[in-house]
Amino acid sequence: MQARSATITGSLILLLSVFLAACAGIDLPPTVPETGVSATAMATDEVVAATTELLPTSLPSDEPSTTSLPGIGETPALMCTPPACAIGETYVCPSGDCPGGCGTVCAPPTPITGPLGPAPTDWESLETWLTTLWRGDVNPAAVRAALQQSGMQKSLEDWRAADLDGDLRDEWILVLYDQSLPGVPFGSAGDLWVVNGEGVIFRYYTAPSTDIYEFIAPTVVSLADLTGDGLPELITDATICGAHTCYNNYRITGLRDGALVDLVLAPPVAEGEPPGTAITMSYADSKLADVDNEGLPEFLVHGGTIGSAGAGVVRPRTEVWGWDGTAVSLAETILDPSGYRHHILYEANDRMAAGDLDGALALYETAINDAALRDDGFAYAPEQTRADISAFAAFRLILIDLMQGNAERAASRLAWLQMTYPESPTTGAALTLVSEWAGPDGAAALCARIEDSMATLDNPTGALADMGYGNPSLGAADFCP
């Protein structure tokens, strides 16, 4: 080893003397070997060969890879491949001397301490700003303060933090306001973002809008595990108001296939349209409760009234939304108690349509006989409203009696109808029903003939055709369910 070191040292000294002599203008002996190669060239070749042989092209596997780029008269330059750092880490040189990147290591980012400046107010810069701060583990209180300082948030209610993806690190859930658009009495323009080290992983609106009605900042209603996966779902609400009525629009967002998506599967608004992704109800309030005692909370939404006088008297309700294994869907509708006669009739119709004949029968009888029920009409006097409701309920009672094989009771109800409302078109329809009844198998054809006949009359259901746009409109096609 000592002999080899001496050889290296001698070669380097020889190389150095050659270049020093050249720089000093000293003439070297003009001895030329027989091969025609100068002594200077021979000396240089030997040094380069020796140097190249002794400089490794790479360091051991536990060090950054190194490449030697030797050249005549040049100091070899080392180039090292930096190690792979995790998200948020930075490269540092512990020794203070890392030529070519050699010796650099990964280190956590320098903590950002103290108050921050105001947050950016443009959406593109804001995303980068938030992502950088999240990766740097910046104190959320400082981020909130910066957002409020720039007007992008208004209060602590605009901030939530929760582990939505199961990586044991909280995402930031941020209600953000767009100050470039004017506000409205029921809200402000803005968006809701979920932020982590990957950036904005969920947006309530996919892109900003210049239409305030298309870009109302939602509010965070709650965070709760509705699916049983051990992770919270995010419940939000964006309230939209018209001339007379405000509607709440609830969305439930949770993890599916590694991404945050809408979990609500609502009935289509109109026939032929796709299912909805929001729970919509007028003047609604909400709460979480385990109504079926199965260990998971359901989302209960109560409301349904309408502020416009043209809607008539509308019955409030509670909708129970719960996890069905694949989506959050409507599990049950619970009607508020009502003292209005037309509400009892509508409930009886719903029971009959669902096949609950006994439940419908009891409600139809209540609609006829309960004197305490209110007869507030919309376009008709209360007396006419009660008469039309009672006649329609009597027709349905006769139909139920016939379907249950009780012809005697059906005949008795027909006699009451003929005596009480002899001029009502419904009385004539009931007479046809009883006289031509041939059993349940022929009920559909008989009902179709009755409804076709009623359709030739001018408003055969009277007040029930218009109890306000917030209530069902009953006509000739509604006599049989």
Contacts in CASP RR format, 6 or more apart in sequence:
PFRMAT RR
TARGET T0000
AUTHOR 0000-0000-0000
METHOD contacts of the structure
MODEL  1
MQARSATITGSLILLLSVFLAACAGIDLPPTVPETGVSATAMATDEVVAA
TTELLPTSLPSDEPSTTSLPGIGETPALMCTPPACAIGETYVCPSGDCPG
GCGTVCAPPTPITGPLGPAPTDWESLETWLTTLWRGDVNPAAVRAALQQS
GMQKSLEDWRAADLDGDLRDEWILVLYDQSLPGVPFGSAGDLWVVNGEGV
IFRYYTAPSTDIYEFIAPTVVSLADLTGDGLPELITDATICGAHTCYNNY
RITGLRDGALVDLVLAPPVAEGEPPGTAITMSYADSKLADVDNEGLPEFL
VHGGTIGSAGAGVVRPRTEVWGWDGTAVSLAETILDPSGYRHHILYEAND
RMAAGDLDGALALYETAINDAALRDDGFAYAPEQTRADISAFAAFRLILI
DLMQGNAERAASRLAWLQMTYPESPTTGAALTLVSEWAGPDGAAALCARI
EDSMATLDNPTGALADMGYGNPSLGAADFCP
7 50 0 8 1.000
8 50 0 8 1.000
8 51 0 8 1.000
8 54 0 8 1.000
11 46 0 8 1.000
11 47 0 8 1.000
11 50 0 8 1.000
11 51 0 8 1.000
12 47 0 8 1.000
12 51 0 8 1.000
14 43 0 8 1.000
14 46 0 8 1.000
14 47 0 8 1.000
15 43 0 8 1.000
15 44 0 8 1.000
15 47 0 8 1.000
15 51 0 8 1.000
18 40 0 8 1.000
18 43 0 8 1.000
18 44 0 8 1.000
19 73 0 8 1.000
21 28 0 8 1.000
28 39 0 8 1.000
28 40 0 8 1.000
29 39 0 8 1.000
31 39 0 8 1.000
32 38 0 8 1.000
32 39 0 8 1.000
33 39 0 8 1.000
33 42 0 8 1.000
44 72 0 8 1.000
48 70 0 8 1.000
48 71 0 8 1.000
48 72 0 8 1.000
51 70 0 8 1.000
51 76 0 8 1.000
52 70 0 8 1.000
55 68 0 8 1.000
55 70 0 8 1.000
55 76 0 8 1.000
56 66 0 8 1.000
56 68 0 8 1.000
57 66 0 8 1.000
57 67 0 8 1.000
57 68 0 8 1.000
58 65 0 8 1.000
58 66 0 8 1.000
58 67 0 8 1.000
59 65 0 8 1.000
59 66 0 8 1.000
63 102 0 8 1.000
63 103 0 8 1.000
64 80 0 8 1.000
64 81 0 8 1.000
64 82 0 8 1.000
64 83 0 8 1.000
64 101 0 8 1.000
64 102 0 8 1.000
64 103 0 8 1.000
64 104 0 8 1.000
65 80 0 8 1.000
65 81 0 8 1.000
66 78 0 8 1.000
66 79 0 8 1.000
66 80 0 8 1.000
66 102 0 8 1.000
67 78 0 8 1.000
67 79 0 8 1.000
68 76 0 8 1.000
68 77 0 8 1.000
68 78 0 8 1.000
69 76 0 8 1.000
69 77 0 8 1.000
69 79 0 8 1.000
70 76 0 8 1.000
77 99 0 8 1.000
77 100 0 8 1.000
78 99 0 8 1.000
78 100 0 8 1.000
78 102 0 8 1.000
79 100 0 8 1.000
79 101 0 8 1.000
80 98 0 8 1.000
80 100 0 8 1.000
80 101 0 8 1.000
80 102 0 8 1.000
80 103 0 8 1.000
80 104 0 8 1.000
82 91 0 8 1.000
82 101 0 8 1.000
82 104 0 8 1.000
83 104 0 8 1.000
83 105 0 8 1.000
83 106 0 8 1.000
84 106 0 8 1.000
85 91 0 8 1.000
85 106 0 8 1.000
86 106 0 8 1.000
87 135 0 8 1.000
87 197 0 8 1.000
88 108 0 8 1.000
88 109 0 8 1.000
88 135 0 8 1.000
88 136 0 8 1.000
89 106 0 8 1.000
89 107 0 8 1.000
89 108 0 8 1.000
89 109 0 8 1.000
90 106 0 8 1.000
90 107 0 8 1.000
90 108 0 8 1.000
90 109 0 8 1.000
90 110 0 8 1.000
91 104 0 8 1.000
91 105 0 8 1.000
91 106 0 8 1.000
91 107 0 8 1.000
92 104 0 8 1.000
92 105 0 8 1.000
92 106 0 8 1.000
92 107 0 8 1.000
93 101 0 8 1.000
93 103 0 8 1.000
93 104 0 8 1.000
93 105 0 8 1.000
94 103 0 8 1.000
94 105 0 8 1.000
95 103 0 8 1.000
98 104 0 8 1.000
108 136 0 8 1.000
109 135 0 8 1.000
109 136 0 8 1.000
111 136 0 8 1.000
111 137 0 8 1.000
111 138 0 8 1.000
112 133 0 8 1.000
112 136 0 8 1.000
112 138 0 8 1.000
112 142 0 8 1.000
113 139 0 8 1.000
114 142 0 8 1.000
115 142 0 8 1.000
115 145 0 8 1.000
115 146 0 8 1.000
116 133 0 8 1.000
116 138 0 8 1.000
116 142 0 8 1.000
116 143 0 8 1.000
116 145 0 8 1.000
116 146 0 8 1.000
117 146 0 8 1.000
117 149 0 8 1.000
118 146 0 8 1.000
118 149 0 8 1.000
118 150 0 8 1.000
119 126 0 8 1.000
119 129 0 8 1.000
119 130 0 8 1.000
119 143 0 8 1.000
119 146 0 8 1.000
119 147 0 8 1.000
119 149 0 8 1.000
119 150 0 8 1.000
119 151 0 8 1.000
119 152 0 8 1.000
120 126 0 8 1.000
120 129 0 8 1.000
120 150 0 8 1.000
121 150 0 8 1.000
121 151 0 8 1.000
121 152 0 8 1.000
121 179 0 8 1.000
123 191 0 8 1.000
123 208 0 8 1.000
126 152 0 8 1.000
126 176 0 8 1.000
127 193 0 8 1.000
127 195 0 8 1.000
127 199 0 8 1.000
127 200 0 8 1.000
130 143 0 8 1.000
130 172 0 8 1.000
130 174 0 8 1.000
130 193 0 8 1.000
130 195 0 8 1.000
130 199 0 8 1.000
130 200 0 8 1.000
131 195 0 8 1.000
131 197 0 8 1.000
131 198 0 8 1.000
131 199 0 8 1.000
131 200 0 8 1.000
133 143 0 8 1.000
134 172 0 8 1.000
134 195 0 8 1.000
134 196 0 8 1.000
134 197 0 8 1.000
134 199 0 8 1.000
135 197 0 8 1.000
140 159 0 8 1.000
140 161 0 8 1.000
140 172 0 8 1.000
143 172 0 8 1.000
144 153 0 8 1.000
144 156 0 8 1.000
144 159 0 8 1.000
147 153 0 8 1.000
147 158 0 8 1.000
147 159 0 8 1.000
147 174 0 8 1.000
147 176 0 8 1.000
148 154 0 8 1.000
148 155 0 8 1.000
151 177 0 8 1.000
151 179 0 8 1.000
152 176 0 8 1.000
152 177 0 8 1.000
152 179 0 8 1.000
153 159 0 8 1.000
153 174 0 8 1.000
153 175 0 8 1.000
153 176 0 8 1.000
153 177 0 8 1.000
154 177 0 8 1.000
157 175 0 8 1.000
157 219 0 8 1.000
157 220 0 8 1.000
158 174 0 8 1.000
158 175 0 8 1.000
158 176 0 8 1.000
158 177 0 8 1.000
159 172 0 8 1.000
159 173 0 8 1.000
159 174 0 8 1.000
159 175 0 8 1.000
160 172 0 8 1.000
160 173 0 8 1.000
160 174 0 8 1.000
160 220 0 8 1.000
160 223 0 8 1.000
160 234 0 8 1.000
161 170 0 8 1.000
161 171 0 8 1.000
161 172 0 8 1.000
161 173 0 8 1.000
162 170 0 8 1.000
162 171 0 8 1.000
162 173 0 8 1.000
162 223 0 8 1.000
162 232 0 8 1.000
162 234 0 8 1.000
163 169 0 8 1.000
163 170 0 8 1.000
163 171 0 8 1.000
163 231 0 8 1.000
163 232 0 8 1.000
164 171 0 8 1.000
164 173 0 8 1.000
164 194 0 8 1.000
164 231 0 8 1.000
164 232 0 8 1.000
164 234 0 8 1.000
164 254 0 8 1.000
164 255 0 8 1.000
164 260 0 8 1.000
165 171 0 8 1.000
165 196 0 8 1.000
165 201 0 8 1.000
165 231 0 8 1.000
165 255 0 8 1.000
165 258 0 8 1.000
165 260 0 8 1.000
166 231 0 8 1.000
166 255 0 8 1.000
169 196 0 8 1.000
171 194 0 8 1.000
171 195 0 8 1.000
171 196 0 8 1.000
171 201 0 8 1.000
172 193 0 8 1.000
172 194 0 8 1.000
172 195 0 8 1.000
172 196 0 8 1.000
173 192 0 8 1.000
173 193 0 8 1.000
173 194 0 8 1.000
173 220 0 8 1.000
173 223 0 8 1.000
173 234 0 8 1.000
174 192 0 8 1.000
174 193 0 8 1.000
174 194 0 8 1.000
174 195 0 8 1.000
175 190 0 8 1.000
175 191 0 8 1.000
175 192 0 8 1.000
175 217 0 8 1.000
175 218 0 8 1.000
175 219 0 8 1.000
175 220 0 8 1.000
176 190 0 8 1.000
176 191 0 8 1.000
176 192 0 8 1.000
176 193 0 8 1.000
176 217 0 8 1.000
177 188 0 8 1.000
177 189 0 8 1.000
177 190 0 8 1.000
177 217 0 8 1.000
178 188 0 8 1.000
178 189 0 8 1.000
178 190 0 8 1.000
178 191 0 8 1.000
178 208 0 8 1.000
178 215 0 8 1.000
178 217 0 8 1.000
180 189 0 8 1.000
181 189 0 8 1.000
181 190 0 8 1.000
181 210 0 8 1.000
181 212 0 8 1.000
181 215 0 8 1.000
182 189 0 8 1.000
182 212 0 8 1.000
183 189 0 8 1.000
183 212 0 8 1.000
184 212 0 8 1.000
184 213 0 8 1.000
184 216 0 8 1.000
184 241 0 8 1.000
185 241 0 8 1.000
186 216 0 8 1.000
186 239 0 8 1.000
186 240 0 8 1.000
186 241 0 8 1.000
186 246 0 8 1.000
187 216 0 8 1.000
187 217 0 8 1.000
187 239 0 8 1.000
188 216 0 8 1.000
188 217 0 8 1.000
189 212 0 8 1.000
189 215 0 8 1.000
189 216 0 8 1.000
189 217 0 8 1.000
190 205 0 8 1.000
190 208 0 8 1.000
190 215 0 8 1.000
190 216 0 8 1.000
190 217 0 8 1.000
191 203 0 8 1.000
191 204 0 8 1.000
191 205 0 8 1.000
191 208 0 8 1.000
191 215 0 8 1.000
191 217 0 8 1.000
192 203 0 8 1.000
192 204 0 8 1.000
192 217 0 8 1.000
192 218 0 8 1.000
192 220 0 8 1.000
192 236 0 8 1.000
193 200 0 8 1.000
193 202 0 8 1.000
193 203 0 8 1.000
193 204 0 8 1.000
194 200 0 8 1.000
194 201 0 8 1.000
194 202 0 8 1.000
194 234 0 8 1.000
194 253 0 8 1.000
194 260 0 8 1.000
195 201 0 8 1.000
201 259 0 8 1.000
201 260 0 8 1.000
202 253 0 8 1.000
202 260 0 8 1.000
204 218 0 8 1.000
204 236 0 8 1.000
204 238 0 8 1.000
204 251 0 8 1.000
205 214 0 8 1.000
205 215 0 8 1.000
208 215 0 8 1.000
209 215 0 8 1.000
213 240 0 8 1.000
216 238 0 8 1.000
216 239 0 8 1.000
216 240 0 8 1.000
217 238 0 8 1.000
218 236 0 8 1.000
218 237 0 8 1.000
218 238 0 8 1.000
218 251 0 8 1.000
219 236 0 8 1.000
219 237 0 8 1.000
219 238 0 8 1.000
219 239 0 8 1.000
220 234 0 8 1.000
220 235 0 8 1.000
220 236 0 8 1.000
221 235 0 8 1.000
221 236 0 8 1.000
221 237 0 8 1.000
221 250 0 8 1.000
221 286 0 8 1.000
222 235 0 8 1.000
222 288 0 8 1.000
223 232 0 8 1.000
223 233 0 8 1.000
223 234 0 8 1.000
223 235 0 8 1.000
224 232 0 8 1.000
224 233 0 8 1.000
224 235 0 8 1.000
224 288 0 8 1.000
224 297 0 8 1.000
225 231 0 8 1.000
225 232 0 8 1.000
225 233 0 8 1.000
225 296 0 8 1.000
225 297 0 8 1.000
226 233 0 8 1.000
226 252 0 8 1.000
226 263 0 8 1.000
226 288 0 8 1.000
226 296 0 8 1.000
226 297 0 8 1.000
226 298 0 8 1.000
226 299 0 8 1.000
226 322 0 8 1.000
226 323 0 8 1.000
226 328 0 8 1.000
227 233 0 8 1.000
227 254 0 8 1.000
227 263 0 8 1.000
227 296 0 8 1.000
227 323 0 8 1.000
227 325 0 8 1.000
228 296 0 8 1.000
228 323 0 8 1.000
229 255 0 8 1.000
231 254 0 8 1.000
231 255 0 8 1.000
233 252 0 8 1.000
233 253 0 8 1.000
233 254 0 8 1.000
233 263 0 8 1.000
234 252 0 8 1.000
234 253 0 8 1.000
234 254 0 8 1.000
234 260 0 8 1.000
235 250 0 8 1.000
235 251 0 8 1.000
235 252 0 8 1.000
235 253 0 8 1.000
235 286 0 8 1.000
235 299 0 8 1.000
236 250 0 8 1.000
236 251 0 8 1.000
236 253 0 8 1.000
237 248 0 8 1.000
237 249 0 8 1.000
237 250 0 8 1.000
237 251 0 8 1.000
237 286 0 8 1.000
238 248 0 8 1.000
238 249 0 8 1.000
238 251 0 8 1.000
239 246 0 8 1.000
239 247 0 8 1.000
239 248 0 8 1.000
239 249 0 8 1.000
240 246 0 8 1.000
240 247 0 8 1.000
240 249 0 8 1.000
241 247 0 8 1.000
243 308 0 8 1.000
244 306 0 8 1.000
244 307 0 8 1.000
244 308 0 8 1.000
245 282 0 8 1.000
245 283 0 8 1.000
245 306 0 8 1.000
245 307 0 8 1.000
245 308 0 8 1.000
245 311 0 8 1.000
246 282 0 8 1.000
246 283 0 8 1.000
247 280 0 8 1.000
247 281 0 8 1.000
247 282 0 8 1.000
247 284 0 8 1.000
248 279 0 8 1.000
248 280 0 8 1.000
248 281 0 8 1.000
248 282 0 8 1.000
248 283 0 8 1.000
248 284 0 8 1.000
248 286 0 8 1.000
248 301 0 8 1.000
249 278 0 8 1.000
249 279 0 8 1.000
249 280 0 8 1.000
250 264 0 8 1.000
250 278 0 8 1.000
250 279 0 8 1.000
250 280 0 8 1.000
250 284 0 8 1.000
250 286 0 8 1.000
250 299 0 8 1.000
250 301 0 8 1.000
251 262 0 8 1.000
251 264 0 8 1.000
251 277 0 8 1.000
251 278 0 8 1.000
251 279 0 8 1.000
252 262 0 8 1.000
252 263 0 8 1.000
252 264 0 8 1.000
252 279 0 8 1.000
252 299 0 8 1.000
252 321 0 8 1.000
252 328 0 8 1.000
253 260 0 8 1.000
253 261 0 8 1.000
253 262 0 8 1.000
253 263 0 8 1.000
254 260 0 8 1.000
254 261 0 8 1.000
254 263 0 8 1.000
255 261 0 8 1.000
256 263 0 8 1.000
262 277 0 8 1.000
262 278 0 8 1.000
263 323 0 8 1.000
263 327 0 8 1.000
263 328 0 8 1.000
264 276 0 8 1.000
264 277 0 8 1.000
264 278 0 8 1.000
264 279 0 8 1.000
264 321 0 8 1.000
264 327 0 8 1.000
264 328 0 8 1.000
264 329 0 8 1.000
265 275 0 8 1.000
265 276 0 8 1.000
265 277 0 8 1.000
265 326 0 8 1.000
265 327 0 8 1.000
265 328 0 8 1.000
265 329 0 8 1.000
266 275 0 8 1.000
266 276 0 8 1.000
266 277 0 8 1.000
266 278 0 8 1.000
266 279 0 8 1.000
266 280 0 8 1.000
266 329 0 8 1.000
266 330 0 8 1.000
267 275 0 8 1.000
267 276 0 8 1.000
267 330 0 8 1.000
268 274 0 8 1.000
268 275 0 8 1.000
268 276 0 8 1.000
269 276 0 8 1.000
279 299 0 8 1.000
279 301 0 8 1.000
279 319 0 8 1.000
279 321 0 8 1.000
281 301 0 8 1.000
281 302 0 8 1.000
281 303 0 8 1.000
281 304 0 8 1.000
281 319 0 8 1.000
282 303 0 8 1.000
282 304 0 8 1.000
282 305 0 8 1.000
282 306 0 8 1.000
282 307 0 8 1.000
283 303 0 8 1.000
283 304 0 8 1.000
283 305 0 8 1.000
283 307 0 8 1.000
284 301 0 8 1.000
284 302 0 8 1.000
284 303 0 8 1.000
284 304 0 8 1.000
285 301 0 8 1.000
285 302 0 8 1.000
285 303 0 8 1.000
286 299 0 8 1.000
286 300 0 8 1.000
286 301 0 8 1.000
286 302 0 8 1.000
287 300 0 8 1.000
288 297 0 8 1.000
288 298 0 8 1.000
288 299 0 8 1.000
288 300 0 8 1.000
289 297 0 8 1.000
289 298 0 8 1.000
289 300 0 8 1.000
290 296 0 8 1.000
290 297 0 8 1.000
290 298 0 8 1.000
291 298 0 8 1.000
291 300 0 8 1.000
291 320 0 8 1.000
291 332 0 8 1.000
292 298 0 8 1.000
292 331 0 8 1.000
296 322 0 8 1.000
296 323 0 8 1.000
298 320 0 8 1.000
298 321 0 8 1.000
298 322 0 8 1.000
298 331 0 8 1.000
299 320 0 8 1.000
299 321 0 8 1.000
299 322 0 8 1.000
299 328 0 8 1.000
300 318 0 8 1.000
300 319 0 8 1.000
300 320 0 8 1.000
300 321 0 8 1.000
301 318 0 8 1.000
301 319 0 8 1.000
301 321 0 8 1.000
302 316 0 8 1.000
302 317 0 8 1.000
302 318 0 8 1.000
302 319 0 8 1.000
303 316 0 8 1.000
303 317 0 8 1.000
303 318 0 8 1.000
304 314 0 8 1.000
304 316 0 8 1.000
304 317 0 8 1.000
305 314 0 8 1.000
305 316 0 8 1.000
306 312 0 8 1.000
306 314 0 8 1.000
306 470 0 8 1.000
308 469 0 8 1.000
310 378 0 8 1.000
310 468 0 8 1.000
310 469 0 8 1.000
310 470 0 8 1.000
311 468 0 8 1.000
311 469 0 8 1.000
311 470 0 8 1.000
311 471 0 8 1.000
312 377 0 8 1.000
312 378 0 8 1.000
312 467 0 8 1.000
312 468 0 8 1.000
312 469 0 8 1.000
312 470 0 8 1.000
312 471 0 8 1.000
313 340 0 8 1.000
313 342 0 8 1.000
313 343 0 8 1.000
313 376 0 8 1.000
313 377 0 8 1.000
313 378 0 8 1.000
313 467 0 8 1.000
313 471 0 8 1.000
314 470 0 8 1.000
314 471 0 8 1.000
315 335 0 8 1.000
315 336 0 8 1.000
315 338 0 8 1.000
315 340 0 8 1.000
315 343 0 8 1.000
315 346 0 8 1.000
316 335 0 8 1.000
316 336 0 8 1.000
317 333 0 8 1.000
317 334 0 8 1.000
317 335 0 8 1.000
317 336 0 8 1.000
318 333 0 8 1.000
318 334 0 8 1.000
318 336 0 8 1.000
319 330 0 8 1.000
319 332 0 8 1.000
319 333 0 8 1.000
319 334 0 8 1.000
320 330 0 8 1.000
320 331 0 8 1.000
320 332 0 8 1.000
320 333 0 8 1.000
320 334 0 8 1.000
321 328 0 8 1.000
321 329 0 8 1.000
321 330 0 8 1.000
321 331 0 8 1.000
322 328 0 8 1.000
322 329 0 8 1.000
322 331 0 8 1.000
324 331 0 8 1.000
335 343 0 8 1.000
335 347 0 8 1.000
338 344 0 8 1.000
339 372 0 8 1.000
339 373 0 8 1.000
339 374 0 8 1.000
340 373 0 8 1.000
340 374 0 8 1.000
340 376 0 8 1.000
341 367 0 8 1.000
341 370 0 8 1.000
341 373 0 8 1.000
341 374 0 8 1.000
341 375 0 8 1.000
341 385 0 8 1.000
341 386 0 8 1.000
341 389 0 8 1.000
342 377 0 8 1.000
342 385 0 8 1.000
342 389 0 8 1.000
342 464 0 8 1.000
342 467 0 8 1.000
342 471 0 8 1.000
344 363 0 8 1.000
344 366 0 8 1.000
344 367 0 8 1.000
344 370 0 8 1.000
344 373 0 8 1.000
345 363 0 8 1.000
345 364 0 8 1.000
345 367 0 8 1.000
345 389 0 8 1.000
345 392 0 8 1.000
345 393 0 8 1.000
345 464 0 8 1.000
346 471 0 8 1.000
346 472 0 8 1.000
347 363 0 8 1.000
348 359 0 8 1.000
348 360 0 8 1.000
348 363 0 8 1.000
348 364 0 8 1.000
348 367 0 8 1.000
348 393 0 8 1.000
348 396 0 8 1.000
349 360 0 8 1.000
349 396 0 8 1.000
349 472 0 8 1.000
349 478 0 8 1.000
349 481 0 8 1.000
351 357 0 8 1.000
351 359 0 8 1.000
351 360 0 8 1.000
351 363 0 8 1.000
352 360 0 8 1.000
352 396 0 8 1.000
352 400 0 8 1.000
352 481 0 8 1.000
353 481 0 8 1.000
357 400 0 8 1.000
357 403 0 8 1.000
357 404 0 8 1.000
360 396 0 8 1.000
360 400 0 8 1.000
361 397 0 8 1.000
361 400 0 8 1.000
364 393 0 8 1.000
364 394 0 8 1.000
364 396 0 8 1.000
364 397 0 8 1.000
364 400 0 8 1.000
365 393 0 8 1.000
365 397 0 8 1.000
366 373 0 8 1.000
367 373 0 8 1.000
367 389 0 8 1.000
367 390 0 8 1.000
367 393 0 8 1.000
368 389 0 8 1.000
368 390 0 8 1.000
368 393 0 8 1.000
368 394 0 8 1.000
368 397 0 8 1.000
374 382 0 8 1.000
375 382 0 8 1.000
375 383 0 8 1.000
375 385 0 8 1.000
375 386 0 8 1.000
375 389 0 8 1.000
376 382 0 8 1.000
376 385 0 8 1.000
377 385 0 8 1.000
377 463 0 8 1.000
377 467 0 8 1.000
378 463 0 8 1.000
378 466 0 8 1.000
378 467 0 8 1.000
378 468 0 8 1.000
378 471 0 8 1.000
379 463 0 8 1.000
379 466 0 8 1.000
379 468 0 8 1.000
380 388 0 8 1.000
380 462 0 8 1.000
380 463 0 8 1.000
384 462 0 8 1.000
384 463 0 8 1.000
385 463 0 8 1.000
385 467 0 8 1.000
387 421 0 8 1.000
387 424 0 8 1.000
388 424 0 8 1.000
388 426 0 8 1.000
388 461 0 8 1.000
388 462 0 8 1.000
388 463 0 8 1.000
388 464 0 8 1.000
389 463 0 8 1.000
389 464 0 8 1.000
390 420 0 8 1.000
390 421 0 8 1.000
391 417 0 8 1.000
391 421 0 8 1.000
391 424 0 8 1.000
391 426 0 8 1.000
391 427 0 8 1.000
392 426 0 8 1.000
392 461 0 8 1.000
392 464 0 8 1.000
392 474 0 8 1.000
392 479 0 8 1.000
394 413 0 8 1.000
394 416 0 8 1.000
394 417 0 8 1.000
394 426 0 8 1.000
394 430 0 8 1.000
395 417 0 8 1.000
395 426 0 8 1.000
395 429 0 8 1.000
395 430 0 8 1.000
395 433 0 8 1.000
395 479 0 8 1.000
397 413 0 8 1.000
398 410 0 8 1.000
398 413 0 8 1.000
398 414 0 8 1.000
398 417 0 8 1.000
398 430 0 8 1.000
398 433 0 8 1.000
398 434 0 8 1.000
399 433 0 8 1.000
399 443 0 8 1.000
399 447 0 8 1.000
399 480 0 8 1.000
401 407 0 8 1.000
401 409 0 8 1.000
401 410 0 8 1.000
401 413 0 8 1.000
402 410 0 8 1.000
402 433 0 8 1.000
402 434 0 8 1.000
402 437 0 8 1.000
402 439 0 8 1.000
402 443 0 8 1.000
403 440 0 8 1.000
403 443 0 8 1.000
407 434 0 8 1.000
407 437 0 8 1.000
410 434 0 8 1.000
410 437 0 8 1.000
411 434 0 8 1.000
413 430 0 8 1.000
414 430 0 8 1.000
414 431 0 8 1.000
414 434 0 8 1.000
417 424 0 8 1.000
417 426 0 8 1.000
417 427 0 8 1.000
417 430 0 8 1.000
418 427 0 8 1.000
418 431 0 8 1.000
421 427 0 8 1.000
425 454 0 8 1.000
425 457 0 8 1.000
425 460 0 8 1.000
426 460 0 8 1.000
426 461 0 8 1.000
426 479 0 8 1.000
429 450 0 8 1.000
429 453 0 8 1.000
429 454 0 8 1.000
429 460 0 8 1.000
429 479 0 8 1.000
432 446 0 8 1.000
432 449 0 8 1.000
432 450 0 8 1.000
432 453 0 8 1.000
433 446 0 8 1.000
433 447 0 8 1.000
433 450 0 8 1.000
436 446 0 8 1.000
436 449 0 8 1.000
437 443 0 8 1.000
437 446 0 8 1.000
438 446 0 8 1.000
443 480 0 8 1.000
444 480 0 8 1.000
447 479 0 8 1.000
447 480 0 8 1.000
448 480 0 8 1.000
450 479 0 8 1.000
450 480 0 8 1.000
451 476 0 8 1.000
451 477 0 8 1.000
451 479 0 8 1.000
451 480 0 8 1.000
454 460 0 8 1.000
454 475 0 8 1.000
454 476 0 8 1.000
454 479 0 8 1.000
455 476 0 8 1.000
455 477 0 8 1.000
457 476 0 8 1.000
459 465 0 8 1.000
459 475 0 8 1.000
460 475 0 8 1.000
460 476 0 8 1.000
461 474 0 8 1.000
461 475 0 8 1.000
461 476 0 8 1.000
461 478 0 8 1.000
464 473 0 8 1.000
464 474 0 8 1.000
464 475 0 8 1.000
465 473 0 8 1.000
465 474 0 8 1.000
465 475 0 8 1.000
466 473 0 8 1.000
467 473 0 8 1.000
END
